Amino acid sequence: MAHTTLFNEGSHSNILFEDFDPGGLAVQSNQHLIVHGSAAMLLDPGGHKIYSKVMAETFASLGPAQLTHLFLSHQDPDIIAAINGWLMTTDAEAYISALWTRFVPHFGLDRLVAHRLHAIPDQGMVFELDGAKLYALPAHFLHSEGNFQIYDPMAKFLYSGDLGASIDAPYITVPDFDSHLRYIEGFHRRYMASRRVMQAWADMVRPLDIETIAPQHGAMFRGKEMVRRFIDWCAGLDCGVDLIAPLFKVPVG
């Protein structure tokens, strides 16, 4: 699939690459590119199966800019499995939670590029793309224990990783929140850690000026009312350890 430009204003653009696995064997994933001036950040670049296609679309979308940052929201293979290829073929610097820097080499990270993998501290950090600020927000336990999201205040985008992910939704943008729940509820009840963590996340992001929440899987939430509905839903959801006790039983056999 070709890229889709979601935001374009002056020197700043936000581009979506969506579903490069035509066989459908792997979980659907979204890759996002943020370009500002001469610099660009690719978010959650993906695994080996889509590596060549995502790279081709990335370089076709950069224009005169250079790929300077690779953001890895957490450690799952659909996010980082091809990271060695990206570091070997570009000059970009990669960033992931400090909890995962010693695990990334298991995906084949070459010693020649290992120094370009950097740790994000637990409290998050601020990136600069040619003067534009992007914020790595802590989103720990949603679902990974070392997990971050990217907030882009120029485009008013929150790139939420697995939070907000939908499974098999037949659209790119959520048209109706209530009918969309069937695509997100089961996933969030199992993969997100607890209501307490969801509430902490909601308290952090509510003051931000957000027009779009863009998950790593499935459809985006666009418009302030849709964003508000999703944040409020998260804050009130029992999930993870709130529900896990019934599963702890010795199997019968």
N, C-alpha and C positions, 0 to 999 in steps of 0.2 A: 504494500500500500504506500502511496506517496504521502508526503508530509502534509499536515494541516496547520496553517498559521492561526493561532488562537488570539494573538494580540500583536499589534504592530503600530508603534507610535515613535516616529523619529528614528533614533538610533537603537531602539529597544524592541525586541521581538521575542515571542514565546511560541514555540513550535512543537506540535505533537507528532510522534511516530507511533502508530497504533497497530498492533497485531501483525507481526511479521512471520508468524508460524502458520503457513497455509494448511499444514497437515492436521493441526488441532490437537496434537499429542501432548504438547506442553501447555501449562497454564497460560492464558492470555496475559500479556503484559504491555504496559505503555512506557515508552521512552519519551522524555521531554528535553528540549534544548532551549536554553535561555541565551540570547545573544544581546550584548550591549556594546556598541562601539566596536573596538578591535578585539574583544574578548568574548568567550562563550563557555557555558557550563552545560554538560550533558548529565542528566539525572538517571541513575539506575540503568546503566547501559545494557545489561542483560547477559544472556548465556551464549554458548558457542553456536547454537543453531541459527541465531538471528544476527550474529556478529557482523558478517560481511554486508548484510542488507542495511543494518542500522548505520554502519560506518559510511556506506555510500550515500545514504540520505543525509547523514550529518554533514559531510563535506559538501554536498550539493546545496545545503541550506546555510552554510556559514557566510557565503559571500566573501568579503575581504577580511572577515574576522578570523581569529585563530582559536582553536579549542584549547582552553587554558585550564579548565577544571573538570574533574570527574567526581560527581557526588554519589556516594553509596549509602543509602538510607539505613541498611543493615546487611546482614551476612548471607542472606539466602542466595542459592545458585541462580535464580532467575534475575538477580541483580548484579552479581559479581563474577559469575563463572568465567566470563571472557575478559576479565580485567587485565590479564597479562598481555593479551593482544592489543588492547587499547594503549597500554603504557609503552609497549615496544614499537608501536607504529605512529604515535603522536608524542608531543612534548608536554602533554597535560599533566597536572598534578592531581592525585586521587586522594579523597578524604572519606574516612569511615570512623565510626565510634572507636575510641581507645580500647574498648573491650574486644574488638575483632581484628586488630592489626596482626596478631600472631596466628590467626586462623586463616587469613587470606592466602598465605603461601601454600596452603593445601590445594588451592586451585591452580597451582603451577606458576606462581610468581617468580620470575627470573631475578637472580641477584643483581643483574645489571640495572634493573628499574625499581628495586625494592625501596630505595631511598626516596622515591617519589610517591610513596603511600604514606599519608599523614593521619595522625590521630585527631579526632574531634573530642574535646573534653566533655564530660558529662553535662556541663551547663550550656553547651552549644557554643557557637562562634559566629562572627560576621565575616562574610566573604566580600571582596570587591572585584567587580568586573568593570575594568576601565572607568572606575569612579562610581558605578552603581553598586548599592549595597544589597546583598542577599543574606538572609538570616537563617542559620541552621538552628531550628527550634528543638529542644528536647521533647521526645515523644517515647520515652522509655516504657517498655512492656506493652507497646501498641504496634506490633505484637512482640518484637524482639526486646530483650533486656538492655541492649544498646542500640537505640533507634533514634533517628532524627528526621525532621521534615524541613522543607525549604519554603520560606516566605519571601515573596518578591513584592515589595511595596509599590513599585512602579506599575506593574501590571495588576496588582491586587490579587495575586494568585497565591494559594497555599497548596504546595505539593505535598500530599499527605501520606505517601507510601501505601502501606497495606490498610491503613485506616480509611474507611470509605469504599474499600474494594467491593466490587460486585462480580458475581459469577453468572455468566451466560445472559446478561442483559442485552437485548437486541438493539441497542442505541448507544451513541457516544455521549450524549448529554441527557441527564435525567429529566423526563418530561413531567412526571408527577411523583411527588415524594411518597405518598401513601402506597401507590401501586408498586413503587420501586423496592419497598421493604422486603418483598419475597426474594429479591436477589442479594440482599445484604445481611439479613438478620441472622441466619444460621451461621454464616462465616464469622460474624462479629461475636456472637455468643461463645463460639469455640476458640477463636484466635486471640481475642483481646483479653488482657489479664484480669481486670476487675472493674467494677463500677467506680471504685475509689480513684483508680488511675484515669478512667474516662472523665470523671468530674474534674480532676486536676488539669487535664488537657483542655477541657472546655473553658475553665476559668482563665487559662493562659491565652487562648486564641480569641475569645469573645471581644476583647478591646481592639483587635486588629481590624483594619479596613480590608475586608476580603470580598471579592466579587465572584471568585471561582475557587472551589476545592477540587483538585485534580488528583485522584488516587493512582496508584501504580497498576491497578487492574480495573478494567471496566469503565463505567460511565462517570462523567464529571457532574458536580453540582454547581450550576451557574445561576447567578443572581443572588442578591443579599437575602431574600426571603428563603430561598432554597438552602443557602449556606446556614442561615439561622435554624431552620428545621433540622438539618443534619446535626449541628452542634448540640442542640437541645436533646435530640434523640440519643446521642452518645452519652450525654451526662446522666440520663435516666436509665441506661441499659444495664441490667444484671448480666454478667458475662464471666467467662474464665473461672477463677477460683470461687466466685459466688455460686457456681452451678456444678462444680466438679465432684462433690462428695458421692453422688450416686454411681459414678463410674468406678470407684475404688472398691471392687468386689473381686474375690478370687473366682476365676472362671470355673464353670462346672464342666467336668469332663470325665 
